[in-house]
């Protein structure tokens, strides 16, 4: 896999993510896209993509999380993902699981004071667009899986509790801070 292949798939990914975000009501909520994430199953592909992304931007973070490197790269020129401009790419190196390579998820910022996953879920559920749909989201009528997670590395200045919505191969994640704030690359 190379960067040209990824970029050629970005319009379809953006269209699918827009449809999913509309279905959840997040387009109407006007949330900001924080970053886009990839999935790569072969280390040589991840190495190649990292080299290519470094030519298009700078590494903000290169941490080992759950035993594998995960890079955040801020691009010099943002990607157009449907109607969103996205300047940060998350490139996790393979973890041994076989998955579909390519664009995997978008992360949105829902500004709030949540510091735990439960608090973040409560903030998400208070969005009027989500409140109205919550019964059919929660009971899986829409085929959407909801997960929460608490994640904060020791050296990160703020917690980043997350609520994830997954439908088939698409995932949308919501968290309270811009990823650059979470890693300490910009003020909170």
C-alpha positions, 0 to 999 in steps of 0.5 A, a space after each residue: 500500500 502506498 500514499 497514492 492508493 490511500 488518497 485515491 480511496 479518500 473520496 469514497 471513505 469521506 462519502 461513507 463517513 459523511 453518511 454515517 455521521 449524518 445518520 448519527 446526527 453529528 453533521 448537524 451538531 457541527 463537530 470538528 474533525 480532529 484526525 483521521 486514522 489508518 489500519 495497516 497489516 504489514 510492517 513494510 507498508 507502515 514503514 513506507 507510509 510513515 516515510 511518505 507522510 513525513 515528506 508531507 508533514 511532521 511527526 507530532 507523536 511516536 509512542 509505543 501503545 499496547 506494544 506497537 508504535 503509533 504515530 501522529 503526523 500533522 500534514 503541511 496540507 490538510 486532507 479533504 475528507 468530504 466537507 472536512 479538512 483534516 490535518 492530522 493522520 494517526 498511523 498505528 503500526 500492525 498489531 498482528 491482527 488481520 484487518 482491512 488496510 486503509 482509512 479506518 476512522 475519524 475522530 471528532 471533538 466534542 468540547 466538554 470537561 469529561 475526564 472519564 469514559 462515563 462522563 464522555 458518554 453522558 456528554 455525547 448523550 446530551 447532544 440533542 441529535 444523539 438524545 433523539 436517536 439514543 434508544 435505537 442506537 443503544 438497542 442495536 436497531 441501527 446496527 451501530 455498536 457503541 464502545 467507551 474507553 478511558 485512555 491517558 498516557 502518563 506523559 499526556 497533560 489531559 485525559 482523552 475519554 472516548 465514545 466510539 460508534 462503529 457500523 460495519 467497517 466505519 468508526 467515528 470516535 468522539 472525545 473532549 480535546 483536540 489530539 494535539 492538546 492531548 499529547 501536549 503539542 498545543 495548549 489546553 
